[in-house]
Amino acid sequence: QVQLVESGGGLVQPGGSLRLSCVASGSGFRIGTMGWYRQAPGKERELVANIGRFGLTNYADSVKGRFTISRDNAKNTVSLQMNSLNAEDTAVYYCNAAVYSEGNFWGKGTLVTVSS
């Protein structure tokens, strides 16, 4: 069983920055694609960005140029640097990992609130 734990959420003013991190723990696993999703109040969960094991990235149009996803395969971590945040970025952010031969795993989420 793989567990994902997110950190780095919080309250930030419009135009500010936050960095989210997620670490995967367990034993004997190998991770494929890792990503970040978010769910705002009253809305469905949506993909923010993901990154393949060899670094291929994909971003939602709404965050292109503002967010950067990265990963460290040796440490089983994925990070999301978020810049130029605005109120529409307010949401619970979830880490996701596709683990070979085991399936898809989710973290419990971390809240990001963008407000003055």
C-alpha positions, 0 to 999 in steps of 0.5 A: 500500500502506498500513502501520499502526504501533501504539505505546503498549503495555506493562505496567500494574498493574490499575486503571491506564491506557494509551493506544495510538496507530496511524498509517497511512502510504502515499500517495494513500489515504483511510481509512474505519472504523478500529478496534482489535482484540485477541487474548488467548492461546488466544482468537480476535481480537475487536473492541475498538472502532471509529470511522467516518470521521465519528466514529461509535463502537462498543465491545465490551461488555467495554470500554464506559465504560473505553475511548475511541477517537478519530481524527484524519483529517488525520494518519491516526491512531487512538488508544485510551485505556484506563482501569481496566485489568484482567487480562482486558484483557491481549492483543496489540492490533491496529490496523485500517483499512478503506481505500477502494478498497484493502481492509482493513489490519492493524498488527503489534500491540502487547502490553498486559499488565495485572499486578501 
